[in-house]
Structure formats: C-alpha cells, structure tokens
Amino acid sequence: VTTHTGLTTASAASQVLTITNSVSTAGSAILCSLSSVGAEDAQCTIQKVVPGAGSFTVTYKNNGAASLASDLILTFFIIAA
C-alpha cells in the first residue's frame, strides 16, 4: 500500500505514479486498486499498469466532476514471474 499526498489531478486529467519495489520485474503480474479518501467527487480509475525491473508505473484518470484534493491510496499485489 502506498499513500500519495499533495496530488491535485484535475477532472478528466490523467497522471502517472511510479512505485519503486524490488520485487517487481518486467514480467510481473501486478494487481492494483485506487481509493480517494476525500469528500470531493474525484473518481480516480486505473488506466494502465506497466511492470519494470525494480519499479512499476500506474496511470490513472480522474473521471469525477472535481479535482483530486485529498490523499490517494494505491493498494497493490505483485505476482513475480
């Protein structure tokens, strides 16, 4: 689990998170979910997960009517190949 603070992703905008994790490999299967803990209408959904050696990226889009103005929590599981 990672907590991302200070993000202000606008409505309809996308952003990329880079997560460093030594278990990750280019062939890993990575399962992810996102949750916003604020009251604003930020509906962040995952668009793409790209595994790499020692890290992976998660691209998400805010499909809500308001900008993200609270913490974003990324929960993930890595299944090493």
The first five atom37 places (N, CA, C, CB, O) and aatype in JSON, in Angstrom:
{
  "aatype": [19, 16, 16, 8, 16, 7, 10, 16, 16, 0, 15, 0, 0, 15, 5, 19, 10, 16, 9, 16, 2, 15, 19, 15, 16, 0, 7, 15, 0, 9, 10, 4, 15, 10, 15, 15, 19, 7, 0, 6, 3, 0, 5, 4, 16, 9, 5, 11, 19, 19, 14, 7, 0, 7, 15, 13, 16, 19, 16, 18, 11, 2, 2, 7, 0, 0, 15, 10, 0, 15, 3, 10, 9, 10, 16, 13, 13, 9, 9, 0, 0],
  "atom_mask": [
    [1, 1, 1, 1, 1],
    [1, 1, 1, 1, 1],
    [1, 1, 1, 1, 1],
    [1, 1, 1, 1, 1],
    [1, 1, 1, 1, 1],
    [1, 1, 1, 0, 1],
    [1, 1, 1, 1, 1],
    [1, 1, 1, 1, 1],
    [1, 1, 1, 1, 1],
    [1, 1, 1, 1, 1],
    [1, 1, 1, 1, 1],
    [1, 1, 1, 1, 1],
    [1, 1, 1, 1, 1],
    [1, 1, 1, 1, 1],
    [1, 1, 1, 1, 1],
    [1, 1, 1, 1, 1],
    [1, 1, 1, 1, 1],
    [1, 1, 1, 1, 1],
    [1, 1, 1, 1, 1],
    [1, 1, 1, 1, 1],
    [1, 1, 1, 1, 1],
    [1, 1, 1, 1, 1],
    [1, 1, 1, 1, 1],
    [1, 1, 1, 1, 1],
    [1, 1, 1, 1, 1],
    [1, 1, 1, 1, 1],
    [1, 1, 1, 0, 1],
    [1, 1, 1, 1, 1],
    [1, 1, 1, 1, 1],
    [1, 1, 1, 1, 1],
    [1, 1, 1, 1, 1],
    [1, 1, 1, 1, 1],
    [1, 1, 1, 1, 1],
    [1, 1, 1, 1, 1],
    [1, 1, 1, 1, 1],
    [1, 1, 1, 1, 1],
    [1, 1, 1, 1, 1],
    [1, 1, 1, 0, 1],
    [1, 1, 1, 1, 1],
    [1, 1, 1, 1, 1],
    [1, 1, 1, 1, 1],
    [1, 1, 1, 1, 1],
    [1, 1, 1, 1, 1],
    [1, 1, 1, 1, 1],
    [1, 1, 1, 1, 1],
    [1, 1, 1, 1, 1],
    [1, 1, 1, 1, 1],
    [1, 1, 1, 1, 1],
    [1, 1, 1, 1, 1],
    [1, 1, 1, 1, 1],
    [1, 1, 1, 1, 1],
    [1, 1, 1, 0, 1],
    [1, 1, 1, 1, 1],
    [1, 1, 1, 0, 1],
    [1, 1, 1, 1, 1],
    [1, 1, 1, 1, 1],
    [1, 1, 1, 1, 1],
    [1, 1, 1, 1, 1],
    [1, 1, 1, 1, 1],
    [1, 1, 1, 1, 1],
    [1, 1, 1, 1, 1],
    [1, 1, 1, 1, 1],
    [1, 1, 1, 1, 1],
    [1, 1, 1, 0, 1],
    [1, 1, 1, 1, 1],
    [1, 1, 1, 1, 1],
    [1, 1, 1, 1, 1],
    [1, 1, 1, 1, 1],
    [1, 1, 1, 1, 1],
    [1, 1, 1, 1, 1],
    [1, 1, 1, 1, 1],
    [1, 1, 1, 1, 1],
    [1, 1, 1, 1, 1],
    [1, 1, 1, 1, 1],
    [1, 1, 1, 1, 1],
    [1, 1, 1, 1, 1],
    [1, 1, 1, 1, 1],
    [1, 1, 1, 1, 1],
    [1, 1, 1, 1, 1],
    [1, 1, 1, 1, 1],
    [1, 1, 1, 1, 1]
  ],
  "atom_positions": [
    [[0.85, -1.18, 0.0], [0.0, 0.0, 0.0], [0.89, 1.24, 0.0], [-0.96, 0.0, 1.22], [1.87, 1.31, 0.74]],
    [[0.53, 2.21, -0.85], [1.22, 3.5, -0.84], [0.17, 4.6, -0.7], [2.07, 3.69, -2.14], [-0.95, 4.47, -1.2]],
    [[0.53, 5.67, -0.01], [-0.33, 6.83, 0.13], [0.33, 8.01, -0.55], [-0.62, 7.14, 1.63], [1.48, 8.34, -0.27]],
    [[-0.4, 8.64, -1.44], [0.12, 9.77, -2.21], [-0.61, 11.03, -1.76], [-0.05, 9.55, -3.76], [-1.83, 11.12, -1.84]],
    [[0.16, 11.99, -1.29], [-0.42, 13.24, -0.79], [0.0, 14.39, -1.69], [0.02, 13.52, 0.68], [1.01, 14.31, -2.39]],
    [[-0.78, 15.45, -1.67], [-0.44, 16.65, -2.43], [-0.77, 16.58, -3.9], [0.0, 0.0, 0.0], [-0.4, 17.48, -4.65]],
    [[-1.46, 15.54, -4.34], [-1.85, 15.45, -5.75], [-3.09, 16.33, -5.97], [-2.14, 13.97, -6.16], [-3.98, 16.38, -5.13]],
    [[-3.13, 17.0, -7.11], [-4.28, 17.85, -7.45], [-4.72, 17.55, -8.88], [-3.93, 19.36, -7.29], [-4.84, 18.46, -9.7]],
    [[-4.95, 16.3, -9.16], [-5.33, 15.88, -10.5], [-6.7, 16.44, -10.86], [-5.33, 14.35, -10.61], [-7.69, 16.16, -10.19]],
    [[-6.74, 17.25, -11.93], [-7.98, 17.89, -12.34], [-8.98, 16.89, -12.9], [-7.7, 18.97, -13.37], [-8.61, 15.78, -13.28]],
    [[-10.22, 17.29, -12.95], [-11.25, 16.47, -13.57], [-10.87, 16.2, -15.03], [-12.63, 17.17, -13.48], [-10.45, 17.11, -15.74]],
    [[-11.0, 14.97, -15.46], [-10.69, 14.49, -16.83], [-9.19, 14.41, -17.12], [-11.34, 15.4, -17.84], [-8.8, 14.11, -18.25]],
    [[-8.35, 14.68, -16.13], [-6.9, 14.61, -16.33], [-6.35, 13.25, -15.91], [-6.19, 15.74, -15.55], [-6.95, 12.55, -15.09]],
    [[-5.2, 12.91, -16.47], [-4.51, 11.66, -16.12], [-3.19, 11.99, -15.45], [-4.29, 10.77, -17.37], [-2.64, 13.08, -15.64]],
    [[-2.69, 11.05, -14.68], [-1.4, 11.22, -14.02], [-0.75, 9.85, -13.88], [-1.56, 11.9, -12.63], [-1.43, 8.83, -13.81]],
    [[0.6, 9.84, -13.85], [1.36, 8.6, -13.72], [2.03, 8.57, -12.35], [2.41, 8.47, -14.86], [2.69, 9.53, -11.95]],
    [[1.86, 7.46, -11.65], [2.55, 7.21, -10.38], [3.65, 6.19, -10.64], [1.55, 6.7, -9.26], [3.41, 5.18, -11.31]],
    [[4.84, 6.43, -10.14], [5.94, 5.47, -10.24], [6.19, 4.89, -8.86], [7.23, 6.13, -10.83], [6.46, 5.63, -7.9]],
    [[6.12, 3.57, -8.76], [6.28, 2.88, -7.49], [7.57, 2.06, -7.55], [5.05, 1.97, -7.17], [7.72, 1.22, -8.44]],
    [[8.48, 2.3, -6.64], [9.72, 1.53, -6.56], [9.5, 0.35, -5.63], [10.91, 2.41, -6.07], [9.08, 0.51, -4.48]],
    [[9.79, -0.85, -6.14], [9.62, -2.06, -5.34], [10.54, -3.12, -5.9], [8.13, -2.54, -5.34], [10.44, -3.47, -7.08]],
    [[11.43, -3.64, -5.08], [12.45, -4.58, -5.55], [11.87, -5.92, -6.01], [13.46, -4.82, -4.46], [12.56, -6.67, -6.7]],
    [[10.64, -6.23, -5.65], [10.01, -7.49, -6.07], [9.54, -7.42, -7.53], [8.82, -7.82, -5.15], [9.42, -8.44, -8.2]],
    [[9.29, -6.22, -8.01], [8.77, -6.03, -9.35], [9.8, -6.41, -10.42], [8.33, -4.59, -9.55], [10.98, -6.05, -10.32]],
    [[9.34, -7.15, -11.43], [10.16, -7.48, -12.6], [9.37, -7.1, -13.85], [10.56, -9.01, -12.62], [8.17, -6.83, -13.77]],
    [[10.03, -7.09, -14.98], [9.36, -6.75, -16.23], [8.25, -7.73, -16.57], [10.36, -6.69, -17.37], [7.33, -7.39, -17.31]],
    [[8.32, -8.94, -16.05], [7.3, -9.95, -16.32], [6.29, -10.14, -15.2], [0.0, 0.0, 0.0], [5.49, -11.08, -15.25]],
    [[6.31, -9.28, -14.2], [5.4, -9.42, -13.06], [3.95, -9.15, -13.45], [5.81, -8.47, -11.94], [3.67, -8.34, -14.34]],
    [[3.04, -9.84, -12.79], [1.62, -9.5, -12.85], [1.34, -8.63, -11.63], [0.7, -10.81, -12.88], [1.65, -9.02, -10.5]],
    [[0.77, -7.46, -11.86], [0.53, -6.52, -10.76], [-0.95, -6.17, -10.72], [1.4, -5.22, -10.92], [-1.52, -5.68, -11.7]],
    [[-1.57, -6.44, -9.59], [-2.98, -6.13, -9.37], [-3.06, -4.87, -8.52], [-3.74, -7.33, -8.69], [-2.42, -4.8, -7.47]],
    [[-3.83, -3.87, -8.96], [-3.88, -2.58, -8.26], [-5.31, -2.1, -8.08], [-3.08, -1.53, -9.04], [-6.21, -2.43, -8.85]],
    [[-5.5, -1.32, -7.02], [-6.75, -0.58, -6.83], [-6.42, 0.8, -6.27], [-7.73, -1.34, -5.89], [-5.4, 0.97, -5.6]],
    [[-7.28, 1.76, -6.53], [-7.1, 3.13, -6.06], [-8.3, 3.55, -5.23], [-6.9, 4.11, -7.25], [-9.42, 3.13, -5.5]],
    [[-8.06, 4.37, -4.22], [-9.15, 4.98, -3.48], [-8.76, 6.37, -3.03], [-9.54, 4.11, -2.28], [-7.62, 6.61, -2.62]],
    [[-9.71, 7.26, -3.12], [-9.54, 8.64, -2.66], [-10.27, 8.77, -1.34], [-10.07, 9.68, -3.72], [-11.4, 8.32, -1.21]],
    [[-9.62, 9.38, -0.35], [-10.22, 9.44, 0.98], [-10.97, 10.74, 1.24], [-9.16, 9.27, 2.02], [-11.48, 10.95, 2.34]],
    [[-11.06, 11.61, 0.25], [-11.73, 12.9, 0.44], [-13.2, 12.87, 0.09], [0.0, 0.0, 0.0], [-13.72, 11.89, -0.44]],
    [[-13.86, 13.97, 0.39], [-15.3, 14.09, 0.13], [-15.58, 14.63, -1.27], [-15.94, 15.0, 1.16], [-16.72, 14.59, -1.73]],
    [[-14.55, 15.14, -1.96], [-14.77, 15.7, -3.29], [-15.1, 14.59, -4.29], [-13.53, 16.5, -3.76], [-14.83, 13.41, -4.04]],
    [[-15.67, 14.97, -5.42], [-16.07, 14.0, -6.44], [-14.9, 13.71, -7.39], [-17.28, 14.52, -7.25], [-14.97, 13.98, -8.59]],
    [[-13.83, 13.16, -6.83], [-12.7, 12.71, -7.64], [-12.83, 11.2, -7.79], [-11.3, 13.12, -6.99], [-12.72, 10.46, -6.81]],
    [[-13.06, 10.75, -9.0], [-13.29, 9.32, -9.26], [-12.1, 8.78, -10.06], [-14.63, 9.08, -10.03], [-12.15, 8.68, -11.28]],
    [[-11.05, 8.44, -9.35], [-9.81, 8.03, -9.99], [-9.87, 6.54, -10.36], [-8.61, 8.3, -9.08], [-10.11, 5.69, -9.51]],
    [[-9.64, 6.27, -11.63], [-9.65, 4.89, -12.11], [-8.33, 4.58, -12.8], [-10.83, 4.66, -13.08], [-7.73, 5.44, -13.45]],
    [[-7.89, 3.36, -12.65], [-6.63, 2.92, -13.24], [-6.83, 2.68, -14.73], [-6.09, 1.64, -12.55], [-7.79, 2.02, -15.14]],
    [[-5.91, 3.23, -15.53], [-5.96, 3.03, -16.97], [-4.89, 2.05, -17.45], [-5.79, 4.36, -17.67], [-5.09, 1.32, -18.42]],
    [[-3.74, 2.04, -16.76], [-2.63, 1.24, -17.26], [-1.65, 0.95, -16.14], [-1.92, 1.96, -18.43], [-1.36, 1.82, -15.32]],
    [[-1.12, -0.28, -16.11], [-0.07, -0.66, -15.17], [1.07, -1.26, -16.01], [-0.6, -1.69, -14.08], [0.85, -2.19, -16.8]],
    [[2.27, -0.72, -15.83], [3.42, -1.21, -16.61], [4.51, -1.68, -15.64], [3.97, -0.09, -17.55], [5.13, -0.87, -14.96]],
    [[4.73, -3.01, -15.58], [5.77, -3.53, -14.7], [7.15, -3.28, -15.27], [5.58, -5.02, -14.45], [7.33, -3.2, -16.49]],
    [[8.13, -3.15, -14.39], [9.52, -2.99, -14.78], [10.42, -3.62, -13.73], [0.0, 0.0, 0.0], [9.95, -4.07, -12.68]],
    [[11.7, -3.65, -14.02], [12.67, -4.2, -13.08], [12.89, -3.23, -11.93], [14.01, -4.51, -13.8], [13.49, -2.17, -12.11]],
    [[12.4, -3.57, -10.75], [12.58, -2.74, -9.57], [11.57, -1.64, -9.39], [0.0, 0.0, 0.0], [11.63, -0.91, -8.4]],
    [[10.62, -1.49, -10.31], [9.58, -0.47, -10.19], [8.45, -0.78, -11.17], [10.16, 0.96, -10.44], [8.58, -1.64, -12.04]],
    [[7.36, -0.05, -11.01], [6.27, -0.13, -11.98], [5.54, 1.21, -12.0], [5.29, -1.29, -11.64], [5.62, 1.99, -11.06]],
    [[4.83, 1.46, -13.09], [4.06, 2.7, -13.19], [2.58, 2.39, -13.26], [4.5, 3.52, -14.42], [2.17, 1.36, -13.81]],
    [[1.8, 3.29, -12.69], [0.34, 3.19, -12.72], [-0.18, 4.51, -13.27], [-0.25, 2.88, -11.28], [0.05, 5.57, -12.69]],
    [[-0.88, 4.44, -14.4], [-1.52, 5.62, -14.97], [-2.98, 5.59, -14.55], [-1.38, 5.67, -16.53], [-3.67, 4.59, -14.73]],
    [[-3.45, 6.71, -13.99], [-4.85, 6.8, -13.6], [-5.48, 8.05, -14.18], [-5.0, 6.77, -12.08], [-4.78, 9.01, -14.54]],
    [[-6.8, 8.04, -14.26], [-7.56, 9.19, -14.75], [-8.62, 9.57, -13.73], [-8.21, 8.88, -16.12], [-9.26, 8.7, -13.14]],
    [[-8.8, 10.86, -13.54], [-9.85, 11.36, -12.66], [-11.12, 11.54, -13.5], [-9.43, 12.72, -11.98], [-11.22, 12.49, -14.28]],
    [[-12.07, 10.64, -13.35], [-13.33, 10.69, -14.08], [-14.42, 11.45, -13.34], [-13.8, 9.29, -14.37], [-15.56, 11.5, -13.79]],
    [[-14.07, 12.04, -12.21], [-15.05, 12.76, -11.41], [-15.24, 14.19, -11.87], [0.0, 0.0, 0.0], [-14.55, 14.66, -12.78]],
    [[-16.18, 14.89, -11.23], [-16.51, 16.27, -11.58], [-15.58, 17.28, -10.91], [-17.93, 16.56, -11.2], [-15.58, 18.45, -11.28]],
    [[-14.8, 16.84, -9.9], [-13.95, 17.76, -9.15], [-12.5, 17.29, -9.18], [-14.44, 17.87, -7.69], [-12.21, 16.12, -9.44]],
    [[-11.6, 18.22, -8.93], [-10.18, 17.89, -8.83], [-9.92, 17.06, -7.58], [-9.32, 19.17, -8.82], [-10.61, 17.2, -6.57]],
    [[-8.93, 16.2, -7.67], [-8.49, 15.44, -6.5], [-7.87, 16.42, -5.51], [-7.46, 14.31, -6.9], [-6.97, 17.18, -5.87]],
    [[-8.33, 16.4, -4.28], [-7.83, 17.32, -3.27], [-7.58, 16.6, -1.95], [-8.82, 18.47, -3.06], [-7.57, 17.23, -0.89]],
    [[-7.37, 15.3, -2.01], [-7.15, 14.52, -0.79], [-6.13, 13.43, -1.1], [-8.48, 13.9, -0.26], [-5.62, 13.34, -2.22]],
    [[-5.84, 12.63, -0.1], [-4.89, 11.53, -0.3], [-5.44, 10.5, -1.28], [-4.55, 10.87, 1.04], [-6.64, 10.24, -1.32]],
    [[-4.53, 9.93, -2.05], [-4.86, 8.85, -2.96], [-4.13, 7.61, -2.45], [-4.47, 9.19, -4.45], [-2.91, 7.64, -2.26]],
    [[-4.85, 6.54, -2.23], [-4.25, 5.32, -1.69], [-4.22, 4.27, -2.79], [-5.04, 4.81, -0.45], [-5.25, 3.92, -3.36]],
    [[-3.02, 3.77, -3.08], [-2.82, 2.72, -4.07], [-2.51, 1.43, -3.33], [-1.68, 3.09, -5.08], [-1.54, 1.35, -2.58]],
    [[-3.34, 0.43, -3.55], [-3.12, -0.89, -2.97], [-2.7, -1.81, -4.1], [-4.4, -1.44, -2.23], [-3.33, -1.82, -5.16]],
    [[-1.63, -2.58, -3.89], [-1.15, -3.44, -4.98], [-0.62, -4.76, -4.47], [-0.08, -2.74, -5.76], [-0.18, -4.88, -3.33]],
    [[-0.68, -5.75, -5.35], [-0.11, -7.06, -5.12], [0.77, -7.36, -6.32], [-1.21, -8.16, -4.92], [0.36, -7.14, -7.47]],
    [[1.98, -7.85, -6.07], [2.89, -8.23, -7.16], [3.03, -9.74, -7.16], [4.28, -7.54, -7.01], [3.38, -10.36, -6.15]],
    [[2.76, -10.32, -8.31], [2.96, -11.74, -8.5], [4.16, -11.88, -9.43], [1.67, -12.45, -9.09], [4.06, -11.65, -10.64]],
    [[5.3, -12.24, -8.87], [6.55, -12.29, -9.63], [6.51, -13.41, -10.65], [7.76, -12.47, -8.69], [6.0, -14.5, -10.39]],
    [[7.05, -13.12, -11.82], [7.1, -14.12, -12.89], [8.34, -14.97, -12.75], [7.08, -13.44, -14.27], [8.56, -15.87, -13.56]]
  ]
}
